[in-house]
């Protein structure tokens, strides 16, 4: 009986979760949108590279990427697409179990962070950021989504290394 209830719930909830992902995937193909998607397969490849594991900083980096499922960064300077991205971000936040981690306004940028609790303290299973404002005098909207077993203390380092727009904002989370 329990198995059939779980199966029915899983079938009912699957469209909700796949719909949330497809909302953001549609932007990847749009003109005037920059997108970067890194999947778990890439993280596995990076983790297998023969790196100097005696270096504590490198070992922390390897541990971080081994536990990530994906990173998606979508950005645009187009204000109408940016408004759509914000609407989809808000819809995703309101329909999921994400909690506000922090928000702030700095240098003509409004930034919001949301997360889902993770496996232990200082870890989250999903981290989402919406940044809206201007950069170099141009409007910008950035949506960042990271899923996996995410150590909040280490994720800003990864974002900076990948040159993710808004990476400097992640440092403020810690």
C-alpha positions as CSV (number, residue, x, y, z in Angstrom):
1,X,0.0,0.0,0.0
2,X,2.8,2.4,0.9
3,X,4.6,1.7,-2.3
4,X,1.6,2.5,-4.4
5,X,0.9,5.8,-2.5
6,X,4.6,6.8,-3.1
7,X,4.3,5.9,-6.8
8,X,1.2,7.9,-7.2
9,X,2.7,10.9,-5.5
10,X,5.9,10.6,-7.6
11,X,3.8,10.6,-10.8
12,X,1.8,13.6,-9.6
13,X,4.8,15.6,-8.6
14,X,7.1,14.8,-11.6
15,X,5.5,17.4,-13.9
16,X,5.9,20.1,-11.3
17,X,9.6,19.5,-11.0
18,X,10.2,19.0,-14.8
19,X,8.1,22.1,-15.6
20,X,10.3,24.2,-13.3
21,X,13.5,23.1,-15.1
22,X,12.0,23.6,-18.5
23,X,11.1,27.2,-17.6
24,X,14.7,28.0,-17.5
25,X,15.9,25.7,-20.2
26,X,13.8,27.6,-22.8
27,X,16.1,30.6,-22.3
28,X,19.2,28.7,-23.4
29,X,18.1,28.9,-27.0
30,X,16.9,32.5,-27.0
31,X,18.7,35.3,-28.8
32,X,20.0,38.0,-26.4
33,X,20.5,35.4,-23.7
34,X,23.9,34.0,-22.5
35,X,23.7,30.5,-21.0
36,X,26.1,28.2,-19.3
37,X,25.1,24.7,-18.2
38,X,27.5,22.3,-16.6
39,X,26.2,18.8,-15.9
40,X,27.2,16.1,-13.5
41,X,29.1,14.4,-16.2
42,X,31.4,17.3,-16.5
43,X,32.0,17.4,-12.8
44,X,32.8,13.7,-12.9
45,X,35.4,14.3,-15.6
46,X,36.9,17.2,-13.6
47,X,37.1,15.1,-10.5
48,X,39.0,12.4,-12.4
49,X,41.7,14.7,-13.6
50,X,45.0,13.8,-11.9
51,X,45.4,16.8,-9.7
52,X,47.8,17.4,-6.8
53,X,45.6,16.0,-4.0
54,X,48.2,17.0,-1.3
55,X,47.1,20.6,-1.8
56,X,44.3,21.2,0.8
57,X,42.7,23.9,-1.4
58,X,42.7,21.6,-4.4
59,X,41.2,18.8,-2.3
60,X,38.4,21.1,-1.1
61,X,37.7,22.0,-4.8
62,X,37.6,18.4,-5.8
63,X,35.2,17.5,-2.9
64,X,32.9,20.3,-3.9
65,X,32.6,19.4,-7.6
66,X,32.2,15.7,-6.9
67,X,29.0,16.5,-5.0
68,X,27.4,18.8,-7.7
69,X,24.6,17.7,-10.1
70,X,24.5,20.8,-12.2
71,X,25.1,24.5,-12.5
72,X,23.0,26.7,-14.8
73,X,23.6,30.4,-15.4
74,X,21.4,32.4,-17.6
75,X,21.9,36.1,-18.2
76,X,20.5,38.8,-20.4
77,X,20.7,42.5,-21.0
78,X,17.3,42.5,-22.7
79,X,14.9,44.0,-20.3
80,X,11.8,42.2,-21.5
81,X,13.5,38.8,-21.4
82,X,14.8,39.8,-17.9
83,X,11.3,40.5,-16.8
84,X,10.2,37.0,-18.0
85,X,13.2,35.4,-16.2
86,X,12.2,37.2,-13.0
87,X,8.6,36.0,-13.3
88,X,9.8,32.4,-13.9
89,X,12.2,32.7,-11.0
90,X,9.4,33.9,-8.7
91,X,7.1,31.2,-9.9
92,X,9.8,28.5,-9.2
93,X,10.5,29.9,-5.7
94,X,6.8,30.0,-4.8
95,X,6.1,26.5,-6.1
96,X,9.1,24.8,-4.5
97,X,10.3,24.3,-1.0
98,X,13.0,27.0,-1.3
99,X,13.6,29.4,1.6
100,X,15.0,32.9,1.4
101,X,18.7,32.8,2.3
102,X,19.3,36.5,1.9
103,X,18.7,39.5,-0.3
104,X,20.5,42.8,-0.7
105,X,20.9,45.9,-2.9
106,X,24.4,47.0,-3.8
107,X,25.9,48.9,-6.7
108,X,22.6,49.2,-8.7
109,X,22.0,45.5,-8.3
110,X,19.2,43.7,-6.4
111,X,20.2,40.2,-5.5
112,X,18.1,37.4,-3.9
113,X,19.3,34.0,-2.8
114,X,17.1,31.0,-2.0
115,X,18.0,27.5,-1.0
116,X,16.7,24.1,-0.1
117,X,18.2,22.5,3.0
118,X,21.0,20.0,2.4
119,X,22.4,17.0,4.1
120,X,24.1,18.8,7.0
121,X,24.8,22.2,8.5
122,X,26.1,24.8,5.9
123,X,25.0,22.5,3.0
124,X,22.1,23.0,0.7
125,X,20.6,20.8,-2.0
126,X,19.8,23.7,-4.3
127,X,21.0,27.3,-4.4
128,X,19.3,29.8,-6.6
129,X,20.2,33.4,-7.2
130,X,18.4,36.2,-9.1
131,X,20.4,39.3,-9.8
132,X,18.8,42.3,-11.5
133,X,20.2,45.8,-12.1
134,X,22.8,47.4,-14.2
135,X,26.4,46.5,-15.0
136,X,28.7,48.9,-16.9
137,X,25.7,51.1,-17.6
138,X,23.7,48.2,-19.2
139,X,20.7,46.4,-17.7
140,X,21.3,42.9,-16.6
141,X,19.3,40.0,-15.2
142,X,21.1,36.8,-14.1
143,X,19.6,33.6,-12.8
144,X,21.9,31.1,-11.2
145,X,20.9,27.6,-10.2
146,X,23.2,25.1,-8.5
147,X,22.0,21.6,-7.4
148,X,23.8,18.9,-5.5
149,X,25.2,18.6,-2.1
150,X,26.5,22.1,-1.9
151,X,28.9,23.4,0.8
152,X,28.0,27.1,1.0
153,X,31.5,27.9,2.2
154,X,33.1,26.6,-1.0
155,X,30.5,27.5,-3.7
156,X,31.6,31.1,-4.2
157,X,35.2,30.0,-5.0
158,X,33.8,27.7,-7.8
159,X,31.6,30.5,-9.2
160,X,34.5,32.9,-9.3
161,X,36.7,30.3,-11.0
162,X,34.0,29.7,-13.7
163,X,33.6,33.5,-14.1
164,X,29.9,33.3,-13.4
165,X,28.2,36.7,-13.6
166,X,27.3,37.7,-10.0
167,X,29.9,35.4,-8.5
168,X,31.1,38.2,-6.3
169,X,27.6,38.3,-4.8
170,X,28.0,34.7,-3.7
171,X,30.8,35.7,-1.4
172,X,28.3,37.7,0.6
173,X,26.3,34.6,1.4
174,X,29.1,33.2,3.6
